[in-house]
Amino acid sequence: MMLDIDTQQQNKLSGEPLELERKLKTHSVDLAERLGGETLSCSDDFFAGMENLIKPGRGIFIDDKFTNRGKWMDGWESRRSYGRDDGRDFDWCIIRLGIKGVIRGFDIDTNYFRGNAPEMVSVEACVSDVEPNEKTVWETVLAQTLVEPHSQNIFEVNSADTHNNNKSYTHVRLNMFPDGGIARLRVYGEADVNWNEFIDGELIDLALIKNGGKALLVSDMFFSDKNNLILPGRGKNMGDGWETKRRRDPGPDWSIVKLACQGSIEKVIVDTCHFKGNYPDTFTLEGMVSSNDDFSDGQQEDQWQPIIARTKLYANREHLFISEILANNKQHFTHVRLSIFPDGGVSRLRVFGKRAQ
């Protein structure tokens, strides 16, 4: 009897895996995708290229698309292991992370790999200034574990379990047993910033993810993710920013960013690149010093101080603010809140300042 499979049906998370994904997305960033990560080498990618592993999105399926090697798949897929003569027990792929960081979890997504997913996976990590080679020492951060086909497989990394004591890594090696296909790999973690790479007194973008900034909490991110606001570079399209749904009240919508370190705020850029019919009318920027990252339910509301008063914004423009900054360069902040009136989209927020000594 033939099984009637809807090849276009997307698998969705629920229950504990959904809560874990929310936790990782709230408190961590993907250290590979969007931050300059790169797939360096793999044991085999006969059917589908390793570079697909860190592409955006979850991967797609096209029923009638084939290559001269077989079915086209949007992921990394090796050939069947029993047809190989190299003696390998598993396949592997090495990924250079976009930024060195502490690893908190993984999403190993086998989306649309139904009959060709691996049975088990593991992840190792290393610290290396060069491309890993046969002399590289790898440490296990995710022990060999079962994965489900056509599913997001979410794993939390507990440093106490791995004996890594919050160690930072530069590369990971994804292993799949014995062979098969994985659509995407997300490596959730926290940036490990080497402050020795900055000059004393240098203006630093304290909000930038690569420098250790974190988008903690937003009022709404209906159309796009909160982390886009503090990614490197200018947005490549309207989807590459932070955009809220349309409000039916005066607003505002807001985004709270934890700065990479306590510091002054001396130059601010608010970029509405690609937002033409949906940019905010005005904005404000506020800041505070706090050791607490919990802003839920209006906590710490009375601690916000004005940094830039309510100011007009324009479509598809990079807005620079220096003289408009109300705080002097002796004042220091750990968090900022960008409020947009009444709603809309902002591509990037840059907060330049000097690190507090």
N, C-alpha and C positions, 0 to 999 in steps of 0.2 A: 504494500500500500504506500503511495506517495504522500509525503507530508506537504501540506500547503503552507509554505513559509512566506510571509510578507518581507521581502528583502529590503524594503525601504523603512521598516519600522525601527524607530530609534529606541534604544534601551535607556531607561531613566533611573536615577538613584532614588531611594526612599529609605526611611527609617534611620538606623545608626550610621550606615555609610554616607547618607546625605548630610547628617549632622557633622560627621567627621570632615567631609569636604568643606562645609561652611566654616568650620573651625580653622582648617588649614588656609583657606582663601582669605579669612579675616585677619589672621595673625602672621601669615607668611606670604612670600612672593614666589613665583616660579623662577628658580635660579637659572633656567635654561632658555625657555621660550620667551621671545621678545627682548631678552637682555644680552643678545650676542652669543648665545650658546651655539655649539657646533658638533655635529656627529663626525668623529674622526676616522673610525675604522670599525669593521665588523667581521665576523667569521664568514658570513654569507648573506647576500641579499639578492638572490637569484630572481625572485618573483617581484619584489617591491623594495625600493631603495631606502636605506637607513635614514636619509635626510628627512623623510616624512615624519619621523618620530617626534620632532620638535616643531612641526608646523602648527599654526593656530588652529583652533576648532577641534572637533572630535573625529574628523574624518568622514568621508562620504562613501556611498556605494552606487556604482553605475552598472546596471544589469548586463548590458550588451557591450561593455568596453573590455577589449582584450589587447594584449601585446603579443609579440612574437615568442614570448616565453610563457604565456598563459593568461589567466584572468588578471586584469588590472585591479590592484588593491591600493587603497589610500593608507599606507602604513609601511612598516618594515616586515618583510616576509622572506624566510629562508626556504631552501628546497627541503624535501623530505630526507631525513637523516639516513634512512636505510639505503639510499642511493649514493651515498658518499663513501669515499675510501680513505678519508683523512684520519679516522679513528676518534673524532671528537664525540664527546658525550652530550654536548649542548652547544647552542649558538650564543653569541655575545655581541654587544655593540658598545663602544666607548664614546662617551659624550663629554666634551669640555664644557663646563658650566660658564655662563656669561659673566658671573661674578662669583668670587670665592665666598662660601657661606656655610653656615650650620644647617644641616639637613633635618627637617622636621617630619617629612612625610612624602609619599609618592601617590600618583594616580597612574596606574599601569592599565591603559585602556585598550581592550581588545574589540572595540566597536567594529561591527560587521565581519569580524573573524569568527565565524560560527563553527565550521567544520575544520578549521585550520589554525585555531589558537593553540598556544603551548599548554601543556598540562600544569607546569610549575614555573616560577620565576625566582630570581634572587637579584640583589643589587649590592655591588661593592663600590668603594670610593677610595680615592687617593689624593695626596697633595703632590703636585709636580709642576715645576717651572717649564718643563718640556713635554712634548707628546709622549704619553706612556709607552713603555716598551717591555721587553721580556724581563728587565730588572726591576720594574715597578712593583712596589709592595702595596697590595690591595687589602683593604679592611672590609669585612662584611657589615653592612648597615641594615640590610633586610635579608634575613635568612630564607633559605629555599622554602617556598610556600605555594599552595594551590591557587590558581586563578580561574575565574569563570570566563567562558567564551562570550563574545558580543556584550561586554560589560565594562563599566568603570570599576577597577579593583583598587580601592582606596586603602592605604596603609599608613599608620602613624609610626614614626621612628622614635623610640624611647631611648635616650642616651644612656640611661641606667642599665637597659638591657644589653646594649651594644658595647658598653664599657668605653665609649668614646668621649664622655665628659664634655659634651658641647664642642667637639673638635670641628674645625672648618675644613672643607674640601674644595678642590679645584676641578676634579673629574669624577664621573661615575661610570661603572660598567654594568649594563643591564644584561642579565643572563636569562635565557629561556630554555626549558627542558622539555623534550629533547630538541624540538625545532618548532617552526610555525610562524605565526604573524601577530604583531602588536601594532595597533593603530597609532597611539600617542603615548609619550612619557612626560609626566609633569613632576618636577623635582621641587617640592615646596621647602622653603627654608628662610633664613635670615642672612642678610649681607654681613660679611665680616670685613670691615673697613680698616685699611692700614693707614692710619693718620700720618705716618712718616712720609707718605707719598705726597703730602701737601706742604706748601711753604708757610712758615709762620706769617700770619697776617693776610693770607690769601683769601679772597672772596670765594666761598664754596657754595654750590647749590645744596642747601641743607635739606631740601625736600626730595631730591632725586633718589630714586630707588637704588641706583648703583652706589650711592654714597651712604646708604643706610636709612633713608627716609621711608616712612610707612604710611599708607592710607588706612587709617584706623576705622572710620565710621562715616557713612554718608546718609543723608535723608532719603535718597532714592538713587537707584542706578538701573532704571528700567531698560534703557537702550544699550548701555555699555558699562564696562567694569570700572570701579573706583580707582584701581591701580593705574589705569591708562593716564590719569592726570599727571603722574610724576615719573613716567617712563622717559628714557633718553630720546633725543631728537624731536623734530616736529611731527605732528600727526600725519599719517600717510593718506587718510581719508576721514570722513565724518564718523565712521565707526571706531576710529582710533582716538578716542577722547572719553571724557565723562559727560554723559547726557542723561537728563532726567525726563520723565514723562511730563505732559502738560498739566500744570496746576490749575485749579479753578478757584484759587484764593490768592491773596497778595504775595504769598511765599514768606520767606525765601526757601530754596533748597540750599543745602550746605554739605561741605566735605571737611572732615578733620584729619589733618596730617601730623604725624609725629615726626619732628625733625631728626636728622641723623645724629645730632648732638645739640647741647645747649649752646646758643650763639646769638649774635646780633642779627638784625635784619636791615640791610642797607640798600638792597635793590630787589625789585619784584617784577616778574613778567607774567602777565595773564594772556594766554594765546588762544584766540577763538578760530584758529586755522580750520577751514572747511565748514565752519558753522556760519551759514549765511541767512537762512530764514528761521533759525532756531537758536541764535545766540542770546545770552541774557541781556536784559536792558541795562542793569547796573550790578555792582558787586561791592562787598566790603571784605576786608581782611582783618582778623583779630588774632591775638596771641596770648599765651600764658606760660608760666613755669609750673610744671606739675610732675610729680613722680608716679602719678596714677594714669593709666591708659583707659580707664573705664569712663566713658561719656554717655552711657546708656541712660535712658529715662531722665535726661536733663541734668545729670550729675555734673558738678563743677561749673555750672552755668554762670555763677556770679564771679568767676575768676577771669573771664575773658576781658582783654584790654584792646582798645582800637589800635590798629596799625595803619590801615588805609581807610579813610571815611568812604561813605557811599559814593561811587564814581561811575560815570557812564562808560559803557563798552560799545564796541562796534563789530560789525560782521567781518569774519575772515581776516583778522588782524592780530599782530603781535603788539601788545600794549606794554610799554615800559614805564615803571614808576620808581622814581628816586626822591625827588623833592616832595612828593605827596605823602611820603612815609612819616607818620606822626611820632613814632618812637625814635629816640636818639640812639646813636651807635654804642652807647654804654649799657643800654637795656638788653637783657637776654631773654630768650624764649626757648621752650622745648616743644610746643605744639602751636599750630596755626589752624584757623578755621576760615575757609573761603565760603562766603555766602553769596548766592546769585539770586537776583530778583527779576521776575518771580520764579523762573525756572530756565531750562535750556541746556546748552552744551558748551563746555570749555575743553579745549584740546590739551593744554599743558599749563601747569603752574610751576614757576621757578621762584625760589626764595633764596636769594644770595645773602650770605652774611659771613662773619668771622667766628670761628670756634672760640668758645669761652675757655680761657686757660685755667 
